Structures are given as C-alpha cells and as structure tokens.
Amino acid sequence: MKYSAIQNYINGQFVPASTTRTIDVISPVDGTKLSTVPMSSSKDLDQAVKAAKAAFPAWSKTPIKERVQVFFKYKYLIEKHLKELSELCTEENGKTYNESVAEIEKCVELAEFATSLPQLITGEVLEVSKGVECRTEHAPLGVIASIVPFNFPSMVPNWTIPNAIALGNCMIIKPSEKVPLSCGRLAELLKEAGLPDGVFNVVHGDVEIVEAICDHPDIEAVSFVGSTKVAKIVYQRATHNYKRCLALGGAKNHLMVLPDAIPAMTAQNVAASMSGCAGQRCMAASAMVAVGSVEHIIEKICEEARKIIPGQNLGAVINKASQERIESYITEAEKNGAKILVDGRRTKVDGKENGTYVGPTVIDYVTPDMSVAKEEIFGPVISIMRTNTVDEALAIENANPYGNAASVFTQNGGMARYIIDRASAGMIGVNVGVPVPREPFSFGGWNESKFGVGDITGKSSIEFWTKLKKSTTKWNPEAGINWMS
C-alpha cells in the first residue's frame, strides 16, 4: 500500500472514522493498491457538522475582503504543488499526466475567481424616498455540503470549495470513495493557506453518508455531481428535507457535423472530445450526428482516433467494472447492426497489464434507438448517426433527455446561430468539441443534466451559496409617517 490509510478531516485535523469498514483504493493505471478509505457513519458526519457549525459564527462575520485572502494563498499553493497534485490525480483516477495538469490548472482558475467575489457581491443601495434607504446584502447560508464524483478528483471539489467558503459558509465535502486522496491534500493546502479549523471538513464514505447529508437538520444546502439516476435521488431527498440542492447529472452530448466543416480541425476536436479523460467527463462528445455528405470528415476522425494510444495519450477508465460496461455497449451496438470503424475493446498496455483501459472507439451507422445513441457510456467511444438535414439532427439532439452540451461544426454563421437557438442544452459550442465556459461564466446544463436552480460555478453560484438580506432605514423623523412607516 503506497499511502497510509485515509482518515476523515474534521476541525483542522485528520481523525479516524468511527467504523472499521474500509474499501481498497486501487489505481486504474496499473492495479496498484494505493490506500484504504473508511466508510464513515452518520456519527462521523455529526462530528464534522458540529465542527463546521461552531466555526460558522466567526467565519461568517469575517469581512469577505479578509476571507478571500485565504484563496490568494491557496491559489499560490496549488501552483506551487502542481506537479504533486497532478501525479496524485493520475494515480487515483487514471487520466494522463497532461490531463491531470490541465485539471489542476483549472483549480487555479477557480481559486482565482473566488478572490474576485468582493467586487461581485457589493449589493445595492438606493434612496427610495426622502431620507429612506433600501439596501441588499448577500448573507452566507451556514453549514453546506458538497458530494463530488471520481472523474475530476480536484477540479469538481474546487467548483464549490472556493466560492462557497469565500462567501462565508462552512463546508463538509464527501469525495468519491474511488478517488479519496486528492481531497485530503486540498484540506492540507487550505489549512496552510490560513483557513480556520472547522470551516472545511472531509468525510469519506458511501451511500450512508450521502443519505445522512441529505437528512442532516444542520446542513442548509447540498451540491452534487454524478449520474442522473443518483442526482435525482439526492435532489428529491435533500429538498424533501427543506434544503437547497443543486444536483448535476449525466449527459449525452451531440456534435453536429455539417458538410462545410473544416475537416482537419473538426476531426481533431471530435477525437479529442470523445477520448479526453478517457471519455469520463460529462462534457465528452459521445454522439455525433453527420449531416449530409461528410464521409471525408469521418475518415479523418478515424485517423485521429488511431493516433490515441492507451497508456500514452489515453488514460485508464476508473475500474474493471467500468471497462466491462463500456465494452458491452460496443458489442451490443455491433450485434444490432452498427459498424465498428475503430475498435478499442480488449486493450492491454505493456507493463500495466492490471490497468483498466479501453481504446478509442468509433461506431458508425448507429440508429437513435440503440443504447450507444441514448445512454451515457462514460468511455472513449463515439457513436455516429446520419441525417440528411440539420432539422433532423436537431430532432435527435432534442429527443435525448439530457441537456449538458451540444456542438456544431460549420463555417456558416447563420446555420450556427440556427442551431444555438434550437439545441436543447445549457452549453453550446461552435467548432468547439468541449464547450466548457471559463470563469466567470458558469457551468451548468439543462433537462436531466441538472436538478435545481442556478449553476455550480461562476457568478451564478453566488445566488446558490448565499441568501439575500434586505434592509430599509429611516433617520429623518421630520418626514413624518407615510405608507412606508
């Protein structure tokens, strides 16, 4: 075991869980056992909430200009430890080192945005009547919780950590039990940056902790990122207990490729979008709609896909169960009449035979009723459907229940605008395979890719992590009594 047994992080220190039940943490890169992670109980969550609740009065009363100083230092520390954090990300998640570097660099950007919050929540003041003033202020909620997935061990936690804490809240985070190491390291960096004890806590576990978070009476809001199936459950359970909840689910992102698209640029973008992070991201392209005659572009996509080599510029999928599930989708599509142009099944990497890899896979002549066309595969697989018109392509995109992202590849600005206006997705790309907004623009999809109001990052997150206080003051007794008083 490379690392010591993982512990919870509560009130500024690592502490053992109250249970002895653990899960092994296995690196998908080569099957190495990295550590063990505790499956904590509701008793451990109670301890974390108690610490956060005790820290909240002082932290929330600290002026925001002082609170964000922590994140200036935190940003510096992430940059200082970029190599270490990237290597840790690769070990526990399986993505390539370069992809991990990009993930940690995004964490830097997220911390940097948090430092701008004092300029974004200044509130409003207006003299609404002679001598009468109305003012709005953003107040923190209290103790909040964030439940995060395996595919981005550092980035997704940092979607919520900097903003929620800088806005005055105290946090409990529940990492994925598959990738628990990175959050512990982030906790150490936050303490080194000057964050007071109790403001940030980490509780490891499985479904028991998720349910306890949704039920805990002292947790005011919950954010979740994961599958749509679980997002629905978390959203229903948390809101049933009168909490705010923002739950991000799965995706089935469509790339519409038109005949006038630039072949080389389109092929590179499509291949990168479907295979980046081994396809384990909710913004990955997993469905391509070929509009009209685009055979020349499909050929180039296959050429680009064959340049993607598992163990070199393509990372592992998270575990063997995921590997088997992804390969079963490919096999089912083939049995149903689809044509496998590039086949990533039965992939082994020399020297990493115990790693869990799926090679890049391009499937053509997929029909909209096939599972590979409808369901989130979460692997380096793209399914190509063919249509004659843009409206037929849009009908396929709109019929899918998800709504995270959609992209179009074309050189026709009018056609791009037509698709932007009609695609049923929260994030749209034009000649961009992964249309993730950069800060301060927020991340968030539509339909069954998101449950709740608002977005999880950027300026939109302010409304989720705060509540608005309105005050009306009057200091002129000579004005007498009117309808306002």
SULKASUL-V276018 format. One record per backbone hydrogen bond with DSSP energy under -0.5 kcal/mol. CO is the residue of the C=O (numbers start at 1). NH is the residue of the N-H. E is the energy in kcal/mol with one decimal. If there is no record, write none. Layout:
BEGIN
<<CO/NH/E> <CO/NH/E>>
END
This chain:
BEGIN
<<8/10/-0.6> <8/15/-2.7> <9/202/-2.8> <10/13/-1.0> <13/10/-2.6> <15/8/-1.7> <21/39/-2.9> <23/37/-2.7> <24/26/-0.7> <25/34/-3.3> <25/35/-1.2> <27/31/-2.3> <28/356/-2.2> <32/27/-3.2> <32/34/-0.6> <33/2/-1.3> <34/3/-3.1> <35/25/-3.2> <36/6/-2.5> <37/23/-2.1> <38/40/-1.1> <41/44/-0.8> <41/45/-1.5> <42/46/-2.5> <43/47/-1.7> <44/48/-2.0> <45/49/-2.9> <46/50/-2.5> <47/51/-1.8> <48/52/-2.5> <49/53/-3.0> <50/54/-1.9> <51/55/-1.7> <52/56/-1.4> <53/57/-0.6> <55/59/-2.1> <56/60/-3.2> <57/61/-1.3> <58/62/-0.7> <59/62/-0.8> <63/66/-1.3> <63/67/-2.2> <64/68/-2.4> <66/69/-0.9> <66/70/-0.5> <67/70/-1.3> <68/72/-1.4> <69/73/-1.7> <70/74/-2.6> <71/75/-2.1> <72/76/-1.6> <73/77/-2.4> <74/78/-2.5> <75/79/-2.2> <76/80/-2.5> <77/81/-2.2> <79/82/-1.2> <81/85/-2.8> <82/86/-2.4> <83/87/-2.5> <84/88/-2.1> <85/89/-2.1> <86/90/-2.3> <87/91/-2.3> <88/92/-2.2> <89/93/-2.4> <89/94/-0.6> <90/94/-1.9> <91/29/-0.5> <94/316/-2.3> <96/100/-2.2> <97/101/-2.5> <98/102/-2.1> <99/103/-1.9> <100/104/-2.4> <101/105/-2.5> <102/106/-1.7> <103/107/-1.5> <104/108/-1.7> <105/109/-1.7> <106/110/-2.3> <107/111/-2.4> <108/112/-2.4> <109/113/-2.2> <110/114/-1.6> <111/115/-1.2> <113/116/-1.9> <114/117/-1.4> <116/119/-1.5> <116/120/-0.6> <117/120/-1.3> <117/121/-1.4> <124/136/-2.1> <126/128/-1.1> <126/134/-2.8> <129/132/-2.8> <131/133/-0.5> <131/475/-1.1> <132/128/-1.3> <132/129/-1.4> <133/473/-2.7> <134/126/-2.3> <135/471/-2.7> <136/124/-0.5> <137/139/-0.6> <137/469/-3.3> <139/467/-3.0> <142/144/-0.5> <142/170/-2.4> <143/220/-3.2> <143/221/-0.7> <144/172/-1.9> <145/223/-2.1> <146/148/-0.5> <146/174/-2.9> <147/225/-1.6> <152/156/-1.1> <152/157/-0.6> <154/158/-1.6> <155/159/-0.6> <156/159/-1.3> <156/160/-0.7> <157/160/-1.1> <157/161/-2.7> <160/164/-2.4> <161/165/-2.1> <162/166/-2.5> <163/167/-2.0> <164/169/-2.0> <165/168/-2.0> <170/144/-2.8> <171/201/-1.6> <172/146/-2.2> <173/175/-0.6> <173/203/-2.2> <174/148/-2.0> <176/179/-1.0> <180/184/-0.9> <181/185/-1.5> <182/186/-2.3> <183/187/-2.1> <184/188/-1.6> <185/189/-1.9> <186/190/-2.5> <187/191/-2.0> <188/192/-2.3> <189/193/-1.8> <190/195/-2.3> <191/194/-1.5> <196/199/-1.6> <199/171/-3.5> <201/173/-2.7> <202/9/-2.5> <204/40/-1.3> <206/209/-0.8> <206/210/-1.7> <207/211/-2.7> <208/212/-2.0> <209/213/-2.5> <210/214/-2.1> <211/215/-1.6> <212/216/-1.7> <216/219/-1.4> <218/220/-0.6> <220/244/-1.9> <221/145/-2.4> <222/246/-2.0> <223/147/-2.9> <224/248/-3.2> <227/231/-2.7> <228/232/-2.4> <229/233/-1.3> <230/234/-2.9> <231/235/-2.7> <232/236/-2.6> <233/237/-2.6> <234/238/-3.0> <235/239/-2.4> <236/240/-1.8> <237/241/-1.1> <238/241/-0.5> <238/243/-1.9> <239/242/-2.0> <244/222/-2.1> <246/224/-2.3> <246/248/-0.6> <247/451/-2.5> <248/226/-2.1> <253/286/-1.4> <253/287/-1.6> <254/256/-0.6> <254/407/-2.6> <255/257/-0.6> <255/289/-3.1> <256/258/-0.6> <256/409/-2.9> <257/291/-2.5> <258/261/-2.1> <261/263/-0.5> <262/266/-2.6> <263/267/-2.8> <264/268/-2.3> <265/269/-2.3> <266/270/-2.9> <267/271/-2.4> <268/272/-2.2> <269/273/-2.5> <270/274/-2.2> <271/275/-1.5> <272/276/-2.3> <275/278/-1.7> <276/279/-1.8> <277/280/-2.2> <279/281/-1.4> <281/284/-1.8> <284/253/-0.7> <284/286/-0.6> <286/383/-1.9> <287/255/-2.5> <288/290/-0.7> <288/385/-3.1> <289/257/-2.3> <289/291/-0.7> <290/292/-0.7> <290/387/-2.8> <292/294/-1.0> <294/297/-0.8> <294/298/-2.2> <295/299/-2.4> <296/300/-1.2> <297/301/-2.3> <298/302/-2.2> <299/303/-1.9> <300/304/-2.6> <301/305/-2.6> <302/306/-2.0> <303/307/-0.6> <304/307/-1.1> <305/308/-1.5> <307/309/-0.8> <308/310/-0.5> <309/312/-2.2> <309/313/-1.2> <309/314/-1.1> <314/311/-2.8> <319/323/-2.2> <320/324/-2.7> <321/325/-2.1> <322/326/-2.6> <323/327/-2.2> <324/328/-1.8> <325/329/-1.5> <326/330/-1.6> <327/331/-2.4> <328/332/-2.4> <329/333/-2.3> <330/334/-2.2> <331/335/-2.3> <332/336/-1.6> <333/338/-2.5> <334/337/-1.5> <338/340/-0.5> <339/341/-0.8> <339/364/-3.4> <342/344/-0.6> <342/362/-1.7> <344/347/-0.5> <344/359/-2.6> <348/350/-0.5> <349/352/-2.4> <352/355/-2.5> <355/357/-0.7> <356/317/-2.6> <361/382/-2.4> <362/341/-2.4> <362/342/-1.6> <363/384/-3.3> <364/339/-2.7> <367/370/-2.2> <370/373/-1.0> <370/374/-1.1> <371/374/-0.5> <371/375/-3.0> <375/377/-0.6> <379/381/-2.5> <380/361/-2.4> <382/363/-2.7> <383/288/-3.3> <383/385/-0.6> <384/366/-2.6> <385/290/-3.3> <387/292/-3.0> <389/393/-1.7> <390/394/-2.8> <391/395/-1.9> <392/396/-1.7> <393/397/-2.2> <394/398/-3.2> <395/399/-1.5> <396/400/-0.8> <397/400/-0.7> <401/448/-2.1> <403/426/-2.2> <403/446/-2.7> <404/427/-1.3> <405/254/-0.9> <406/429/-2.4> <407/256/-3.3> <408/410/-0.6> <408/431/-3.0> <409/258/-2.2> <411/413/-0.8> <412/416/-2.4> <413/417/-2.3> <414/418/-2.0> <415/419/-2.1> <416/420/-2.6> <417/421/-2.3> <418/422/-0.9> <419/423/-2.6> <423/425/-1.5> <427/406/-1.7> <429/408/-2.1> <429/431/-0.5> <434/436/-2.4> <435/437/-0.5> <438/441/-2.0> <440/459/-2.1> <443/456/-1.4> <443/457/-0.6> <446/449/-2.2> <447/450/-1.2> <449/249/-1.9> <451/247/-2.9> <457/461/-0.6> <458/461/-1.2> <459/462/-1.5> <460/463/-0.7> <460/464/-0.7> <461/465/-2.3> <462/466/-0.8> <465/141/-0.8> <467/139/-3.4> <469/137/-2.3> <471/135/-2.6> <473/133/-2.5> <475/477/-0.6> <476/479/-2.2> <477/480/-1.5> <482/485/-1.7>>
END
